Amino acid sequence: MRTSKKHLEAERQRTQYLTSRNTSAIRAPVEVEIDPLRPSNLMPDIPNGQKGLLSKAELNANGFQFEIDQWYTNELPGQDTLTLYFQNVALEPVIKINRPLAGQFPLKLNIPKNRLGGDGLKKVHYHVVTFTQQYGTATPVEFTVDLYDPNALGTPDAAELPPEIGHVLTGEYLDTHGGVEITIPPYADPWPGDRCEFFWSYFDGQPIQVEDLPGDGQPYTFTIDAAKIRSQPDGERLLTYKLWDRAGNDSKPATVYPLKVISEPEPANLQPPRVPLAPIDLKDAQIGVTVEIDHYDNAIPGLDTIVVNFNGKPLFKPLDRPSFPVSIDVPWEVLKSGGVTGPYQAPVSYKIVRGTDEYFYTPPITVEVDLSTAGGGDDPSGPGPINDDLDPPLVISSTGKDNELGQEDINEDAKVTFALYDDVQLGHQVQVYWGGVEALSPAHTINQDDLDRGHFELTVPWSVIDTVKNGEHEVYYTLNNGLNDNETESPRTLVKVNIFEIGDLADPQFTRFIELAPGQYLINCTNQPYNGVPIRILDRANIEAEDTITIEWRLLQGFSGDTEIGAASGTFLITVKQDHANAGHPGELFTVPYSPYVELGGFESRIRLYYRLEKSDGFNGGTSDIIEAYLLQQELDGGGCRISS
């Protein structure tokens, strides 16, 4: 059957119509409004305040936090897509959420601080595309990021006080007005919720008062009660304040307002000054002279200054605490200004200075001062006791050595010599100190022979040297004018004394021997001399760690006579590791080697043994007594010792 052209055209038109109708059934995407996100860390809004304020602490710690509730869904599997928009700009990455959605909401999300940008109002919303090609957009949510303090980083202007106060606040004003009105001037960026911390002093750690500010751009006035002000010390104050906004940003301290506070009555009932060391001599000056103020009424620590007049010289002492007495040091330059060649009388009084107000001096007391001494002079560095301008003493031993005494000086005096001093006079007195002990009894009185000689030559008796014993001792002399107790000391000279030896050192001991009689020893083949001769040195009273022991070994020909076998002599050094006084210490153990020290003795010889102790301080050593032993290295058959294992 043939199909006519007319029929084919009709079929084509029908197909085109159906296709067109089906295609028009796929509509453009429809955006629906879905629930907005819910901020979770914003501060509550207040009337006329910043909208949705994010606190500084939350901003730094968490950024902007929020939650998103679940949108409408069905059971079809797949993956929905969520895109966040900040300031209408999509944020990466896109969030993909697998179906089913149940149990995954609310979503807890945040935008960190570093993505929130600068100060100001922010907008955030989100857009959802479901797996089934459904679209939803949330209404934007607004919040505020506040990065600047209420004065926009500038220093706030100084607070304002009533003009009748000026810069001096008195107790009378507080009594009349009950307090002080403080005005905070307008500042750069006011908002409701701002507050002011007011400090009575720039250096205070805590504000005296905190005020909530209206944030309306107008001056704000408040009152600090008189009781609060009186609870603070009087004195010079630097009033200041800091501004805080609701987000937690604080301003710089405001320009200070200087204010002198005098809420207490003037000083009264000033007690006389007191000088505890009076009358004052040179030793008092060396200790440190003070003027004591026992009390006065209405004292104000931090504001009052005590001004002492000592012999016409002012001494200043700020009153830094409310307790008495108050000590004021009198320095050397003030003490010596009255003279150092004879006594003088110093008038002493004081007055109180409070701020710029000065009150009258007390009636003076009189203090006797005598700083005169032989060889003292007007030393600018201080009252001594040492005058570095004096000639240091030189100690000469009996054998002519300088500043050193040895065993050859035993039982001998020492001589001390030094130059005459500038103001030397007949009748002045000299005392020599040897290791802190007075060497002259009585002190030497200067005579014409000293002046004619041109220097001093004094004797330190052996009895003093014997008392002080060995060591490195300071030697110096003192000068006195014979009129008072003042003394001047010379520079020190160090003298090394190494005269005295320990006289009761324990004897060395043989540890393998035969005792023939008390103190008579034999070492023969039985004692294995071919393995060396062991000895021990133990002295619990005298030998200590770091001491040095020198063992002296001698071998003599035959059983009698004093002919030494030179090649068999030996000296052995031991450094002590522990105090012999330690419980259980065995002493120093040492074996004298067989060759050559024993071997060269032949069949019959004699051992002579002793040791020398050197103390670790270089002084107070000693030498032990000598012990001897017969050395027999011959068997009964006439041959030498047979070595046994």
Stockholm file with secondary structure:
# STOCKHOLM 1.0

chainA/1-645         MRTSKKHLEAERQRTQYLTSRNTSAIRAPVEVEIDPLRPSNLMPDIPNGQKGLLSKAELNANGFQFEIDQWYTNELPGQDTLTLYFQNVALEPVIKINRPLAGQFPLKLNIPKNRLGGDGLKKVHYHVVTFTQQYGTATPVEFTVDLYDPNALGTPDAAELPPEIGHVLTGEYLDTHGGVEITIPPYADPWPGDRCEFFWSYFDGQPIQVEDLPGDGQPYTFTIDAAKIRSQPDGERLLTYKLWDRAGNDSKPATVYPLKVISEPEPANLQPPRVPLAPIDLKDAQIGVTVEIDHYDNAIPGLDTIVVNFNGKPLFKPLDRPSFPVSIDVPWEVLKSGGVTGPYQAPVSYKIVRGTDEYFYTPPITVEVDLSTAGGGDDPSGPGPINDDLDPPLVISSTGKDNELGQEDINEDAKVTFALYDDVQLGHQVQVYWGGVEALSPAHTINQDDLDRGHFELTVPWSVIDTVKNGEHEVYYTLNNGLNDNETESPRTLVKVNIFEIGDLADPQFTRFIELAPGQYLINCTNQPYNGVPIRILDRANIEAEDTITIEWRLLQGFSGDTEIGAASGTFLITVKQDHANAGHPGELFTVPYSPYVELGGFESRIRLYYRLEKSDGFNGGTSDIIEAYLLQQELDGGGCRISS
#=GR chainA/1-645 SS CCCCHHHHHHHHHHHHHHHHHHHTTSCCCCEEEECCCEESSCCCCCTTSCTTEECHHHHHHHCEEEEECCCCCCSCCSEEEEEEEETTEECSSCEEEESCCTTSCSEEEEECGGGSCSSEEEEEEEEEECTTSCEEEECCEEEEECCSCTTTTSCCCCCBCCTTTTTEEEHHHHHHHSEEEEEECCCSSCCTTCEEEEESSTTCSSCSEEEECCCSSSCEEEEEEHHHHHTSCCEEEEEEEEEECTTSCBCCCCCCEEEEEECSCCCBCCCCCBCTTCSBCHHHHHHCEEEEECCCBTCCTTTEEEEEEETTEEEEEECCSSCSCEEEEECHHHHGGGCSSSCEEEEEEEEEEETTEECCCCCCEEEEECCCCTTCCCCTTCSCSBCTTSCCCEEECTTSCBSEECGGGTTCCEEEEEECCTTCCTTCEEEEEETTEECSSSCEECCHHHHHHTEEEEEECHHHHHHHCSEEEEEEEEEECSSSSCCEECCCEEEEECCCCCSCCCCCEESSCEEEETTEEEECGGGCGGGCEEEEECCTTTCCTTCEEEEEEEEEESSSSCCBCGGGCEEEEEECCSCTTSTTCCCEEEEECSTTTTGGGCSEEEEEEEEEEECTTSCSCEECCCEEEEEECBCTTSSBCCCCC
#=GC SS_cons         CCCCHHHHHHHHHHHHHHHHHHHTTSCCCCEEEECCCEESSCCCCCTTSCTTEECHHHHHHHCEEEEECCCCCCSCCSEEEEEEEETTEECSSCEEEESCCTTSCSEEEEECGGGSCSSEEEEEEEEEECTTSCEEEECCEEEEECCSCTTTTSCCCCCBCCTTTTTEEEHHHHHHHSEEEEEECCCSSCCTTCEEEEESSTTCSSCSEEEECCCSSSCEEEEEEHHHHHTSCCEEEEEEEEEECTTSCBCCCCCCEEEEEECSCCCBCCCCCBCTTCSBCHHHHHHCEEEEECCCBTCCTTTEEEEEEETTEEEEEECCSSCSCEEEEECHHHHGGGCSSSCEEEEEEEEEEETTEECCCCCCEEEEECCCCTTCCCCTTCSCSBCTTSCCCEEECTTSCBSEECGGGTTCCEEEEEECCTTCCTTCEEEEEETTEECSSSCEECCHHHHHHTEEEEEECHHHHHHHCSEEEEEEEEEECSSSSCCEECCCEEEEECCCCCSCCCCCEESSCEEEETTEEEECGGGCGGGCEEEEECCTTTCCTTCEEEEEEEEEESSSSCCBCGGGCEEEEEECCSCTTSTTCCCEEEEECSTTTTGGGCSEEEEEEEEEEECTTSCSCEECCCEEEEEECBCTTSSBCCCCC
//
